[in-house]
Amino acid sequence: VLQWLSPLVPQKRHQHLCNNRYDGMGEWIFERDEFVKWRTEEDRSHPVIFCEGDPGVGKT
C-alpha cells in the first residue's frame, strides 16, 4: 500500500535535497523574533513551534 500511495520514495528525495542544500539554508529562523521568544521562554508548556509555508521555501 505504501508503494502504491507514494511511488516517488520521499525519503530518497529528502536525502538528495539535504545533501545538496546551500550553506546557511534555514538558519533564518534562528533570527526571527517568534523563534527567539519561543526558544527563550521560561514557560515550557509549548514545546513545539509550528512552521508553515509553501513547498520549497526552506522549512526543512
C-alpha positions in Angstrom: 0.0 0.0 0.0 2.8 2.4 0.8 4.5 1.9 -2.6 1.1 2.5 -4.2 0.5 5.7 -2.3 4.0 7.1 -2.6 5.8 5.8 -5.7 8.2 8.7 -5.6 10.1 7.4 -2.5 10.1 10.7 -0.5 13.0 9.5 1.7 15.3 9.4 -1.3 14.2 12.9 -2.4 14.6 14.3 1.1 18.1 12.8 1.4 19.0 14.2 -2.0 17.8 17.7 -1.0 19.6 17.5 2.3 22.9 16.6 0.6 22.6 19.4 -1.9 21.4 22.3 0.2 23.1 25.6 0.3 25.3 26.6 3.3 23.2 28.6 5.8 19.9 27.3 4.4 17.2 27.5 7.0 19.2 29.5 9.5 17.0 32.5 9.0 14.6 31.0 11.6 17.1 31.5 14.4 16.9 35.2 14.0 13.1 35.5 13.8 11.5 37.2 16.8 8.9 34.5 17.0 11.6 31.8 17.3 13.8 33.7 19.7 10.8 34.4 22.0 9.7 30.7 21.9 13.2 29.4 22.5 14.0 31.7 25.5 10.6 31.4 27.3 10.8 30.1 30.8 7.4 28.5 30.4 7.9 25.2 28.7 4.2 24.3 28.3 4.5 24.9 24.5 7.5 22.7 23.4 6.6 22.8 19.7 6.8 25.6 17.2 4.8 25.3 14.0 6.4 26.5 10.8 4.2 26.8 7.8 4.9 27.7 4.2 4.6 26.7 0.7 6.6 23.7 -0.6 10.2 24.5 -1.4 10.5 27.7 0.7 13.1 26.3 3.2 11.1 24.9 6.2 13.1 21.7 6.3 
